[in-house]
Amino acid sequence: MRYRTDIDGLRAVAVLPVVAYHAGLGGLPGGFVGVDVFFVISGYLITSNIAAEIKGGSFSILGFYERRIRRIAPALCSMLIAATVVAYMVLLPFEYIDYSRSLAASILSFSNIYFWTQFNYFDAGALSKPLLHTWSLSVEEQFYLVFPLLLSFLHKKAPSRVGLVIVAIALVSLILSTVGVFTDKVATFYLPHTRAWELLLGSMVALKITPALSGPVIRNVAAAVGLALIGGAVLLFRESMLFPGPAALIPCVGAALILSAGEGGTTLAGRLLSWRPVVFVGLVSYSLYLWHWPVIVFTQMNAHLLQGAPAPVIKISMIAVSFVLAVISWRYVERPFREGPLRLPRPSLFKFAAVVATALVGLGMLGQFDRGLEYRYSPQARKIGEMLAQTDHKGFREGDCFIASAYKVEDFKDYCLSEKPSNPDYLLIGDSHAAHLWWGLHTALPTVNVMQATASGCKPTIDQASSAERRCVDLMDRIFKQYLQDHQVDTLVIAARWQASDLPRLSKTLDWATGKGIQVVLVGPIPEYRSRLPRLLAIADRFHDPDLVARQRIDVSKLDRSLATLAGRRHVKYISLLKTMCPGGTCVEVDSLGEPVQFDYGHLTERGSQLVVERLVSTGQLP
């Protein structure tokens, strides 16, 4: 097929929002849809090439995989080797074990399946996975294990039904994706059977299955609409929405319109996409995608090295470094291996790829079976770092009284709101920063019946923000508009990871509660860190830097004062976790056994929760 500069421009439109979104630049909350645009482009280009070869009688599976290896492997392996070197230098043993598993999964093209078993793509844990972004490459490779064979078979045995079969498979995939966002959002995001329709949409454009766009007016309008659909998704989509599912149709159809419109000639949108700087970004887009995420993750994990640097400077610097590495990778790795002096004959290419892949898988196995190369850290640092491996935090009561993102409000158990007439009834409501208090309240106040209604990311306010997830709206409606209307609690404990923007809705909630005669305890922000506390403590031990943790503490004092003022004006009791955990400005970081009291940037461990509540009781802040 002829080279189209507008397709490289479309690659730039796909990759730049992804990089900006991952770097944390504001204003592009839907930047993650760039991956969906990549899927459509990939389906279009690969299908166009296969169809042309089939028509000319030159198609071979070996030739197809040879091109895939030349295109994908050199830059990918270069990034994996560099990332492994950095991982060896900076990751804790447990982190290195996880990294090693993902390294093997990435080179064997099943990292999407590996990460599916680990966590939600949008969870905070993503920032500890340097190879998370390879999930999309694995989806493509799994798709291309089957699709070329299917297309070749159909052209030989049923050429008149190629379009029908592809449309049918795409519809089934789209239906599975639509159902999946309601039944298993994580699997739907990662797995190929719910993503295949996006690649097949590009295939349908390439095979002329979709309606042809004839005439310059129609093509210009279609291309403009396509850009608008992609831009709208980037600007308006949120990670909390049900995705991919039908929502992914918007950026994918946008990409398909641009690809289809450009087949008949130049369009205004095509000329914009063909602007030389945009085309250049498209040319390096694959390398930019490969390098940007490890740069971001390793930078965030080692924020202690950037003390004092403003956040915007760090974000821009991460993007700049990623772009420099991408250009180097494109110029000295991608091009030479694909079409330059490092281009190997097919037999040598397959052998070389096998050797490199085997070596990388071997490194992954070594890291896993040698306990994350733990000899790099002292026994004390290893003990602290092991807390990062703990994922079962029973004190939250996840799935029952704490509805995490993987659950629905229907999973909330009625016993979480069971009253005891013989005991004072406390009702704890809020997000995960409320849930981590339950264990301490439950153990330190044995005569109190502590009920719990919490959900991750859900602020405990009578009115929910417009961006709130459905489970948040439903749970808080159940509490404020049903339970508290019909039941009397002795104390309502309201806690969350507050932001200044929450204060108006919180103020209204406090007015409502005090107006009904409910005794309210408002809990303020907990000390937070720029990285996970166990990691910071382990690094401080390794590099003999006892002040490192304090330097990485985020200042929440202004928010603490604002909440205290609001509580005073509304005549409700206020608990300052900041003052409780940091008396005199020195914060408690470990318990009596030397274990961190927080297991990530701010959430309390069970022992940490108990320690905090015991302090509240001993100081008279709780009865």
C-alpha positions in Angstrom: 0.0 0.0 0.0 1.1 3.6 -0.6 2.7 5.5 2.2 0.3 8.0 3.8 1.8 10.8 5.9 -1.6 11.4 7.6 -1.4 7.9 9.2 1.8 8.8 10.9 0.1 12.0 11.9 -2.7 10.0 13.3 -0.2 7.9 15.3 1.0 11.2 16.8 -2.6 12.0 17.7 -2.8 8.6 19.4 0.5 8.7 21.3 0.7 12.2 22.6 -2.5 12.1 24.7 -1.3 8.7 26.2 2.0 10.2 27.2 0.5 13.4 28.6 -2.1 11.4 30.5 0.4 9.0 32.0 2.7 12.0 33.0 -0.2 13.6 34.9 -0.6 16.7 32.8 -4.0 18.2 33.4 -6.7 18.7 30.8 -6.5 15.3 29.0 -8.3 12.9 31.4 -9.2 10.6 28.5 -5.7 10.4 27.1 -5.8 6.6 27.6 -8.0 6.3 24.4 -4.9 6.8 22.3 -4.3 3.1 22.7 -7.6 2.3 21.1 -6.7 4.6 18.2 -3.5 2.6 17.8 -5.5 -0.6 17.7 -7.5 0.7 14.7 -4.5 1.9 12.9 -2.7 -1.4 13.4 -5.7 -3.4 12.1 -5.9 -1.2 9.1 -2.2 -1.3 8.1 -1.7 -5.0 8.8 -4.8 -6.1 7.0 -4.0 -3.8 4.0 -0.6 -5.5 3.7 -1.9 -9.0 4.1 -4.7 -8.5 1.7 -2.4 -7.1 -1.0 0.0 -10.0 -0.6 -2.9 -12.5 -0.8 -4.2 -10.8 -3.9 -0.7 -11.0 -5.5 -0.1 -14.6 -4.4 2.9 -13.7 -2.3 1.5 -14.1 1.3 3.3 -16.4 3.7 3.0 -16.7 7.4 6.8 -16.8 7.9 7.1 -13.5 5.9 4.4 -12.0 8.0 6.0 -12.9 11.3 9.4 -11.8 9.9 8.0 -8.3 9.4 6.4 -8.3 12.9 9.7 -9.2 14.5 11.6 -6.5 12.5 9.0 -3.9 13.5 8.4 -4.8 17.1 11.3 -6.7 18.6 14.4 -4.5 18.3 13.0 -1.4 20.1 11.1 -3.6 22.6 14.1 -5.6 23.5 16.2 -2.5 23.8 13.7 -0.9 26.2 13.4 -4.2 28.2 17.2 -4.5 28.6 17.5 -0.8 29.8 14.5 -1.1 32.1 16.0 -4.3 33.6 19.3 -2.5 34.4 17.4 0.3 36.1 15.1 -2.1 37.9 18.2 -3.9 39.3 19.5 -0.6 40.7 16.3 0.8 42.3 13.7 -1.9 42.9 13.2 -3.6 46.2 13.3 -7.4 46.2 9.5 -7.9 46.1 9.2 -5.3 43.4 12.0 -7.0 41.4 10.2 -10.3 41.6 7.1 -8.7 40.2 9.1 -6.9 37.6 10.9 -10.2 36.6 7.5 -11.9 36.1 6.3 -9.0 33.9 9.6 -9.1 32.0 9.1 -12.7 31.0 5.4 -12.1 30.2 6.3 -9.1 28.0 8.8 -10.9 25.9 6.4 -13.9 25.5 3.5 -11.6 24.6 1.1 -12.4 27.4 1.7 -9.4 29.7 -1.9 -8.4 29.3 -2.9 -11.7 30.9 -0.3 -11.3 33.7 -1.5 -7.8 34.5 -5.1 -8.8 34.3 -4.4 -11.2 37.2 -2.8 -8.4 39.2 -4.9 -5.3 39.3 -7.0 -2.7 37.5 -5.1 -0.6 34.9 -6.3 2.6 36.6 -5.4 1.6 40.1 -2.7 3.5 42.0 -0.6 0.3 41.8 0.1 1.0 38.2 2.9 3.4 39.1 4.9 0.4 40.5 4.7 -1.6 37.2 7.4 -0.4 34.8 6.2 -2.7 32.0 2.5 -2.3 32.4 2.2 -0.6 29.0 3.3 -3.7 27.2 -0.2 -5.1 27.7 -1.4 -3.5 24.5 1.5 -5.0 22.5 0.5 -8.4 23.9 -3.1 -7.9 22.8 -1.9 -7.1 19.3 0.4 -10.1 19.1 -2.3 -12.5 20.3 -4.6 -11.1 17.7 -2.1 -11.5 15.0 -1.4 -15.1 15.9 -4.9 -15.9 14.6 -6.0 -13.2 12.2 -3.5 -13.7 9.3 -4.4 -17.4 9.3 -8.1 -16.7 9.3 -7.9 -14.1 6.6 -5.8 -16.4 4.4 -8.1 -19.3 5.0 -11.2 -17.3 4.1 -9.7 -16.0 0.9 -9.0 -19.5 -0.2 -12.1 -21.3 1.0 -14.8 -18.6 1.1 -13.7 -15.4 -0.5 -17.3 -14.1 -0.9 -17.8 -14.4 2.9 -14.7 -12.6 4.2 -16.6 -9.5 5.0 -19.5 -11.3 6.7 -17.2 -13.4 8.9 -15.1 -10.4 10.0 -18.2 -8.3 10.7 -19.7 -11.1 12.7 -16.5 -11.6 14.8 -16.2 -7.9 15.4 -19.9 -7.7 16.5 -19.4 -10.7 18.9 -16.3 -9.0 20.3 -18.1 -5.7 20.8 -21.0 -7.4 22.5 -18.6 -9.2 24.8 -16.9 -5.9 25.6 -20.2 -4.2 26.2 -21.3 -6.9 28.6 -17.9 -7.2 30.1 -17.6 -3.6 31.4 -20.6 -4.4 33.7 -19.5 -8.0 34.7 -15.7 -7.9 34.8 -14.3 -4.5 33.9 -10.7 -5.5 34.5 -10.8 -8.6 32.2 -12.6 -6.6 29.5 -9.9 -4.0 29.5 -7.0 -6.4 29.1 -8.1 -9.4 27.2 -8.0 -9.8 23.4 -11.5 -11.1 22.8 -13.0 -7.9 24.1 -10.5 -5.7 22.2 -10.5 -7.6 18.9 -13.3 -5.5 17.4 -11.1 -2.4 17.6 -8.4 -4.0 15.4 -11.1 -5.5 13.2 -12.6 -2.1 12.7 -9.4 -1.1 11.0 -9.5 -4.3 9.1 -13.0 -3.5 7.8 -11.8 -0.2 6.5 -8.8 -1.8 4.8 -11.0 -4.5 3.1 -13.6 -1.9 2.0 -16.2 -3.6 4.2 -17.3 -0.3 5.6 -19.1 2.1 3.3 -16.8 4.0 0.9 -16.5 7.8 1.4 -16.7 9.3 -2.0 -16.4 12.9 -3.0 -14.2 15.6 -1.4 -17.0 17.2 0.7 -18.0 13.9 2.3 -14.4 12.9 2.9 -13.4 16.2 4.4 -16.5 16.2 6.7 -15.8 12.6 7.7 -12.1 13.3 8.5 -13.0 16.4 10.5 -15.7 14.4 12.5 -13.1 11.7 13.1 -10.6 14.2 14.6 -13.4 15.7 16.7 -14.5 12.3 18.0 -10.9 11.4 19.1 -10.4 14.9 20.6 -13.7 14.8 22.4 -12.8 11.4 23.9 -9.4 12.7 25.0 -10.9 15.8 26.6 -14.1 14.3 28.1 -13.5 10.7 29.0 -12.7 9.7 32.5 -10.9 6.6 33.9 -13.9 6.0 36.2 -16.3 5.4 33.3 -17.2 2.0 31.9 -14.5 1.3 29.4 -13.8 0.0 26.8 -17.3 -1.2 25.9 -19.5 1.0 23.7 -17.6 4.1 24.9 -14.6 3.0 22.9 -16.6 3.3 19.7 -16.1 7.0 19.8 -12.3 7.2 19.4 -12.3 4.0 17.3 -14.9 5.2 14.8 -13.0 8.6 14.8 -9.8 6.8 13.7 -11.7 4.7 11.2 -13.2 7.8 9.6 -9.8 9.4 9.2 -8.3 6.3 7.7 -11.2 5.8 5.3 -11.4 9.5 4.3 -7.7 9.5 3.4 -8.0 6.6 1.0 -9.7 8.7 -1.6 -7.2 11.6 -1.5 -6.1 14.5 0.7 -8.5 16.1 3.2 -8.0 19.2 5.3 -7.7 17.0 8.4 -5.2 14.9 6.5 -3.1 18.0 5.6 -3.1 19.0 9.3 -2.0 15.4 10.2 0.7 15.6 7.5 2.4 18.6 9.0 6.1 17.6 9.2 6.5 17.9 13.0 3.3 15.9 13.6 4.5 13.2 11.1 7.9 13.0 12.9 6.1 12.4 16.2 4.2 9.7 14.4 7.4 8.1 13.1 8.8 7.8 16.6 5.5 7.0 18.2 6.2 3.3 18.8 9.5 4.1 20.5 7.9 6.9 22.4 5.2 4.6 23.7 7.8 2.0 24.7 10.0 4.4 26.6 7.6 6.9 28.2 6.1 4.6 30.8 9.3 3.2 32.3 10.6 6.7 32.5 7.5 7.9 34.4 7.4 4.9 36.7 11.1 4.9 37.7 10.9 8.7 38.2 7.9 8.5 40.4 9.3 5.6 42.4 12.5 7.6 43.0 10.9 11.0 43.8 13.3 11.3 46.7 16.0 12.1 44.2 14.1 15.1 42.9 13.6 16.9 46.2 12.5 20.5 45.7 11.7 20.2 41.9 8.2 21.6 41.1 5.7 19.0 39.9 5.2 20.7 36.5 8.9 20.7 35.9 9.1 17.0 36.7 6.2 16.1 34.4 7.6 18.1 31.5 11.1 16.6 32.1 9.7 13.1 32.1 8.1 13.7 28.7 11.2 15.4 27.3 13.4 12.5 28.4 11.0 10.0 26.9 11.0 11.9 23.6 14.8 12.0 23.5 15.0 8.2 24.2 12.3 7.6 21.6 14.3 9.6 18.9 17.5 7.7 19.8 15.6 4.4 19.7 14.0 5.2 16.3 17.2 6.4 14.7 19.7 3.9 16.0 17.5 0.8 16.7 14.2 0.7 14.8 15.5 1.9 11.4 18.8 0.1 11.3 17.2 -3.3 12.2 14.3 -2.8 9.8 15.9 -1.3 6.8 19.5 -0.3 7.5 22.9 -1.9 8.1 21.6 -4.1 11.0 18.9 -5.8 8.8 19.5 -9.5 9.1 18.4 -12.3 6.7 15.3 -14.2 7.8 17.1 -17.2 9.3 19.6 -15.1 11.2 16.8 -12.8 12.4 14.8 -15.7 13.8 17.8 -17.1 15.5 18.9 -13.7 17.0 15.4 -13.0 18.2 15.2 -16.4 19.8 18.5 -15.9 21.6 17.6 -12.4 22.9 14.1 -13.6 24.0 15.6 -16.6 25.8 18.1 -14.4 27.6 15.4 -11.9 28.7 13.1 -14.8 29.9 16.1 -16.2 31.7 16.6 -12.9 33.5 13.0 -12.9 34.4 13.2 -16.4 35.9 16.4 -15.5 37.7 14.8 -12.5 39.4 11.8 -14.6 40.4 13.6 -17.7 41.7 16.5 -15.8 43.4 14.1 -13.9 45.7 14.3 -10.7 43.8 18.1 -10.6 44.1 17.6 -9.7 47.7 21.3 -9.6 48.4 21.2 -6.0 47.3 19.5 -4.9 50.5 20.1 -5.4 54.3 17.9 -7.8 56.3 16.1 -4.8 57.9 15.4 -3.2 54.5 14.1 -6.5 53.1 11.8 -6.9 56.1 10.4 -3.5 55.6 10.1 -3.9 51.8 8.2 -7.2 52.3 5.2 -5.1 53.3 4.8 -4.1 49.7 4.0 -7.7 48.9 1.0 -7.7 51.3 -2.2 -7.2 49.3 -4.7 -8.7 51.7 -5.6 -5.9 54.1 -8.3 -7.6 56.1 -9.0 -4.5 58.2 -10.7 -2.8 55.2 -13.2 -5.7 54.9 -13.0 -5.4 51.1 -15.9 -6.8 49.1 -18.2 -6.7 52.1 -18.2 -3.3 53.8 -15.6 -1.7 51.6 -16.6 -1.6 47.9 -13.3 -1.4 45.9 -13.4 -0.5 42.2 -13.6 -4.2 41.3 -16.9 -4.6 43.1 -20.5 -3.3 42.7 -22.7 -1.7 45.3 -24.8 -4.9 45.2 -21.8 -6.6 46.9 -22.3 -4.5 50.0 -23.3 -6.7 52.9 -26.3 -5.9 55.1 -24.4 -7.0 58.3 -22.1 -4.0 57.8 -25.0 -1.8 59.1 -26.2 -4.2 61.8 -27.0 -2.3 65.1 -26.6 -3.6 68.6 -29.1 -2.1 71.1 -26.8 -2.9 74.0 -23.8 -1.0 72.6 -23.2 2.5 71.3 -23.5 2.5 67.5 -20.8 4.3 65.4 -21.3 4.5 61.7 -18.0 4.9 59.7 -18.6 6.3 56.1 -16.2 7.4 53.4 -13.6 6.1 51.0 -10.5 4.0 51.6 -9.2 6.6 54.0 -12.3 5.8 56.2 -12.0 2.0 55.6 -8.5 1.9 57.0 -9.8 3.3 60.3 -12.3 0.5 60.9 -9.8 -2.0 62.3 -8.5 0.4 64.8 -12.0 1.5 65.9 -13.1 -2.1 66.2 -10.1 -3.3 68.3 -9.5 -0.2 70.4 -13.2 0.4 71.2 -14.4 -3.1 72.2 -17.6 -1.7 73.8 -18.6 0.1 70.6 -20.5 -1.4 67.6 -18.6 0.0 64.7 -20.7 -0.2 61.5 -19.1 0.5 58.1 -20.2 1.8 54.7 -17.1 2.7 52.6 -16.1 2.5 49.0 -12.9 3.4 47.2 -12.8 6.9 45.7 -16.2 7.7 47.1 -16.5 10.9 49.2 -19.1 10.7 52.0 -21.2 13.6 51.0 -25.0 13.9 50.6 -24.5 15.2 47.1 -21.9 13.4 44.9 -19.7 15.1 42.3 -20.8 14.9 38.7 -17.8 12.7 38.0 -18.6 10.2 40.8 -19.0 6.5 39.9 -22.4 4.9 40.0 -21.4 2.8 43.0 -20.5 5.9 44.9 -23.8 7.6 44.2 -25.8 4.4 45.1 -23.9 3.7 48.3 -24.1 7.3 49.6 -27.8 7.5 48.6 -28.4 4.4 50.6 -26.7 5.9 53.7 -28.1 9.5 53.6 -31.4 9.0 51.9 -32.4 5.6 53.4 -30.4 4.3 56.4 -29.9 7.6 58.3 -33.6 8.5 57.6 -34.8 5.4 59.4 -32.1 4.6 62.0 -30.5 6.5 64.8 -26.8 6.2 65.3 -24.9 7.5 68.3 -22.0 8.8 66.2 -21.4 9.3 62.5 -17.7 9.2 61.6 -17.0 10.9 58.3 -13.5 10.4 56.8 -12.0 10.5 53.3 -9.0 11.6 51.3 -10.2 15.1 51.3 -9.5 17.8 48.7 -10.2 21.5 48.9 -12.9 21.1 46.2 -14.8 18.7 48.5 -15.5 21.4 51.1 -18.7 22.9 49.7 -20.4 19.4 49.5 -19.0 18.5 52.8 -20.3 21.7 54.4 -23.8 20.9 53.1 -23.5 17.3 54.4 -22.5 18.5 57.9 -25.5 21.0 57.9 -27.8 18.1 57.0 -26.5 15.8 59.7 -26.5 18.3 62.5 -29.9 19.4 61.4 -31.2 15.9 62.1 -29.5 15.9 65.5 -26.8 13.4 64.5 -23.5 13.6 66.4 -20.8 13.9 63.8 -17.0 13.3 64.0 -15.1 14.7 61.0 -11.7 13.1 60.4 -9.0 15.1 58.7 -6.2 14.1 56.3 -3.6 11.6 57.2 0.1 12.3 56.5 0.9 11.3 53.0 4.2 10.6 51.1 5.3 11.0 47.6 6.1 7.3 47.4 5.1 4.3 49.4 6.3 4.5 53.0 7.8 1.0 53.2 9.8 1.7 50.0 11.0 5.1 51.4 12.1 3.4 54.7 13.9 0.6 52.9 15.8 3.1 50.6 16.6 5.3 53.6 18.2 2.2 55.3 20.1 1.2 52.2 21.6 4.7 51.6 21.9 5.6 55.3 19.7 8.7 54.9 17.4 8.9 58.0 15.8 12.2 56.9 14.7 10.9 53.6 11.2 9.9 54.7 10.5 13.3 56.3 11.6 15.1 53.1 9.1 13.0 51.1 6.2 13.8 53.3 3.4 15.9 51.6 2.3 19.0 53.4 -1.4 18.6 54.3 -1.4 21.2 57.1 -3.4 23.8 55.1 -6.1 21.3 54.3 -6.1 20.2 57.9 -6.7 23.7 59.1 -9.5 24.3 56.5 -11.3 21.2 57.7 -10.9 22.1 61.3 -12.3 25.6 60.6 -15.3 24.1 58.8 -16.0 21.6 61.6 -15.8 24.5 64.1 -18.3 26.6 62.2 -20.7 23.6 61.9 -20.3 22.7 65.5 -19.0 19.1 64.9 -16.1 17.3 66.5 -12.9 17.4 64.5 -10.1 14.8 64.6 -6.7 15.9 63.2 -4.9 12.8 62.1 -2.0 15.0 61.2 -1.6 16.2 64.8 -2.3 12.8 66.2 0.4 11.1 64.1 2.8 14.0 64.0 2.9 15.5 67.5 5.5 18.3 67.6 6.0 17.9 63.9 7.7 14.5 64.1 5.5 11.8 62.5 5.3 8.2 63.5 6.5 6.0 60.7 6.9 2.6 62.3 5.2 0.8 65.2 6.8 -0.8 68.2 8.0 -3.8 66.1 9.7 -1.5 63.6 7.1 -2.1 60.9 5.7 0.8 58.8 2.3 2.0 60.0 1.3 2.8 56.4 1.6 0.3 53.6 1.6 2.8 50.7 1.5 6.5 50.3 -1.0 6.9 53.1 -3.2 4.0 54.0 -2.8 2.5 57.5 -1.9 -1.1 58.2 -3.9 -3.0 60.7 -1.3 -2.2 63.4 -1.1 1.4 62.2 -4.9 1.8 62.4 -4.9 0.4 66.0 -2.0 2.6 67.0 -3.7 5.8 65.7 -7.1 5.0 67.3 -5.4 4.1 70.6 -3.7 7.6 70.5 -7.1 9.2 69.9 -8.6 7.4 72.9 -5.6 8.2 75.2 -5.8 11.9 74.3 -9.6 12.0 74.9 -10.5 12.6 71.3 -12.6 9.4 71.2 -14.4 8.0 74.3 
